[in-house]
Amino acid sequence: MPRLIVDAKPLKDSRNFRLLYFGQLVSLLGSNLTFVAVPYQVYQETHSSLWVGIASFVQLPFLIVGSLWGGAAGDRVDKRTILVVGSLVAALASAGLSLNALVHHNVLIALLSLAALSAGVAGFSAPIRMAAIPKLVAPEQLIAAYSLNQILVNVGTVIGAALGGVLLAAVGLTSCYLIDAVTFVILALFTSFMSPMKPSGEHVGIAMLRAIGDGFRYVRSNLVAQAVYVADLNAMVFGLPRALYPAMALTVYHGGPRTLGLLFAASGVGALVMAIFTGWIDRVRRQGRLIAIVIMAWGAAMALFGVVHVLWFGLACLAFAGATDVISTILRNTVLQNAITDEFRGRISSVQLAVVTGGPRLGDLESGVVANFTSIEFSIVSGGIACIAGVLALVKWRPGFWRDAVD
């Protein structure tokens, strides 16, 4: 059994990793309150899944620009300083959402603008945190560190999303956003106690836009990075019907905010359980093959979620999908970080973040548009099937991703 359990050694050995880890844990609990509150507020205002998808899609350019800028800045400036400032700006954005929700006739454009600002700040900070991990732990602890990070993310998802549903019903939108603002301040405090993380490499002296361009040129020359990004985009764009959760909760399952919270939390439950038992992953040799298999399993689970209109079955499908996503995420992060050099780590992490967080927002728009012109069920099922087809196309396009072993 011990060989199945995730290795906690990175937390024991690295003080800086501990500070980053537990600061993020607090912040993610708050962020997931907002993650549930924004689509709920949009759906309550518009009664449209299409608008929920649009609200998410509007955040995409801010997230991408923020992540690219943050990744380049993280390769040039002390990462600790940037993370502290980013956390404080994010706190201000969440406080703005709280004030907007407090107004009796809250303004939809203000909600979308503040959500977009939050996405941009999150995009700016996240690649810096991701790129910091290989510098905080020993190379042989990298898979363990990313596995622990998955536990962190999914604890935040499960508890934060479920609590978000409860708080929405009990105390309303304003309190959810305000709690999120406070957790960002706590994250800034934890980060300020970390040691400085100075940049290294010749890229420090070059212009920011040139640095970003160099990162994209590096991706174009790296076949492994391309395959990793395409695999993730395929799963998130077609196989994640997140924008339809409010409609599923309110019209298909005939529930309320608590049901919505359960839908957002369900994948995190499966992911959390799987993340705890990831000690075996570092023994996988054909990592690309396993990534492809678990993404196809994700697509199948999502298709079943759209077919059966029973809440417990839907939650089980989402939980299973979450478990497969943890395996994929850990392996994709490990394959990618092992395939790139340190001087590009921040910029490649920013591209990765744009893919990881931009894909779901494209998926929100895709599922919302398809549901608007067909039905909720058709959108979910067709997306799951398209996800499976996309993996098969990836394997044909990059056969080495399926065939080759990774030592």
ABEGO torsion letter per residue (X at the ends): XAAABBBAAAAAABAAAAAAAAAAAAAAAAAAAAAAAAAAAAAAAAGBAAAAAAAAAAAAAAAAAAAAAAAAAAAABBAAAAAAAAAAAAAAAAAAAAAAAABABBBAAAAAAAAAAAAAAAAAAAAAAAAAAAAABBAAAAAAAAAAAAAAAAAAAAAAAAAAAAAAAAAEAAAAAAAAAAAAAAAAAAAAABBBBBBBEAAAABBAAAAAAAAAAAAAABAAAAAAAAAAAAAAAAABAAAAAAAAAAAAAGBBAAAAAAAAAAAAAAAAAAAABAAAAAABABAAAAAAAAAAAAAAAAAAAAABBBAAAAAAAAAAAAAAAAAAAAAAAAAAAAABBAAAAAAAAAAAAAAAAAAAAAAAAAAAAAAAABBAAAAAAAAAAAAAAAAAAAAAABAAAAABBBX
